[in-house]
């Protein structure tokens, strides 16, 4: 796949997303389902890698670009990730003072709800590649409960899950 096509497909995904994570369904559809350029496991890995550090939630598009086309692909992923922000700045400048109107807020809430539905519909195939035994099921359930409770910071949930996974892996490999 040429880098321009890769950029345009990733741009399509990032332009139709809110808060980064909603890019996932479009990326999965284009690169896993339609074109078979990456696997669900690679997509899961890209998401996990991008979540390990600070930065935007949609940074996994850089990893997807890297998987598909190496360094030029990673650059295309980066550009696809930042282009919507630049366009949003331009758009907000043009709409200066009009975005606090109720119909704009309602439209944004409706789009966010639709994006959430798309994320949920695509979560299952990706989860199937990551949840392969009793420990990942337990870890996913506990993590979900912690997230939903909203009493535990996301960083603590991710850090605890990472530590628990490493300990389990070390005990499982040595045992």
N, C-alpha and C positions, 0 to 999 in steps of 0.2 A: 504494500500500500504506500502510495506516495505521501509525503509529509503534509502537503497542502490539503489533501483529502482527509488525512488524520486530524489535522487542525480543525477543519470545517465540521467533521462529525463530533469532535469533542466540544467545539464551540456551540453546536446545536444543543448538546446535552447541558452545558453550563448556562446557556441563555434561558433555558426552560426550567431552571431550578431555583430554589429558594434555600438559603443557608447551606449550600454545598452538598449535603447528604442526599438531596432529592435528585442529584445528577445520576445517581446509581442506576435507576431503572433504564434510563435512556442509554447509558454506557453499556449495560448488560445486554440490552436488546440489539444494539448495533454491533458490538464486538464479540459477544459470546454466542448469541442466538442466531443472528443473521449471517455474519461473516466468519465465524469460528476462528477468530484471530487469537483469542485468549480463552482460557477455561474459567469456570466458576471459581475454582481453587485459586487461580492467579488473580482474579478480581478480588476475592476475599483477602488475599495476601496484600494486594495493593492498598485496599482500604485499611487493613491493620497497620501497614507501614506508615501510611499518612496520618493515622491517629496517634502514633507513638510520640510525636513531638508537637510543639505548639504550631499554630498556623491555621489556615482555613480548613473547614471540613471537606471541601471538594478537592484538596490537594492530591487525592488519589489519581486524578486524571494525568498528573505528571508521571506517575508510575505506570499507568496504562500506556502512555506514549512511549515510555522507555521499553516496556515489554514488546511493543509492536515494531518500533523503528529505532531503537537505541537512543543515543544522545539527541539527534535531531527530533525524534519523537517526543522525548522529554521536554525539549524546548517548545514543541508544538503544544504539548499538554499545558505547560506553564502559560503560554500566550492565550490558550483557550480559557484557562482559569481566570486570568486577570482582565481579559477583554470585557466581560460583562460589568465589572466594577467601573471601568472607564466609561462604558456606555451609560451606566446608571448615574454617574456623576454628571454627564452631559444632559441626560434626561431630567434629572432633578433640577438642574440649572434652568432648563426650559420650563419646568412646571413650578418654579419658585412660588411658594405661598399657596398652592392649590392642593397639595397632598393631604391636608388635614380635613378635607371634606368627607362626610359620611359615605358617599358612594365610592370614593377611592379606597377608603378603609375596608368597606364591604367586599370590593373586588379583590383586594389583596388577601383578605381572610378566606375567600372562596378558592382562590388559587392555591393558597397554602394547604387547605383541606384536601384539594384534589391531588396535590403533590404528596401529601402524607399517605393517601390511598395507594398511589403508585409505588411508594416505597414499601408499604406493607405487602403488596402483591408480588414484589420482586425479592422480598427478604427470604422467603422459604427456600427457593432453589439455592441461594447462596449459603443459607444456614445449613443445608444438608451436607455441604462439603466441609463445614467446620465442626459440626456436631456429630461425632462419629462413635461415641461411647458414653458410658454412664457419667464420667467425670465432666466432659464438656456440657452435657445436659444439665447437670447439677450447677455447674458454674454459670451457665447462661440463665438458668432460673433464678439463682441468687442475685446475679447482677441486674436482671430485669426488675426484680422486687426492690432492690436498692435504688435503681433509677426512678421507678414509679413512686417510691415513698417520698422522694424529693427532700429527704433528710440527710442524705449522704452526698458529698461533693463528687462530681463525675471523676475528677482526678483520683480520688481515693478508691472509687469502684474499679477504675481501670488499673491502677497500681496494685490493688489487692488481687484482682483477677490475674494479672501478669505474674505476680509473685506466687500465687497458688498454682498456676500452670507450670512455672519453672520447678517448684518443689515437687509437684506430682510427676513431672517428666524425669527429674533426677532420681526420685524414688522408684519409678517404674523401670527406668533404664538399668539401674543398679540391682533392682530386685529380681 
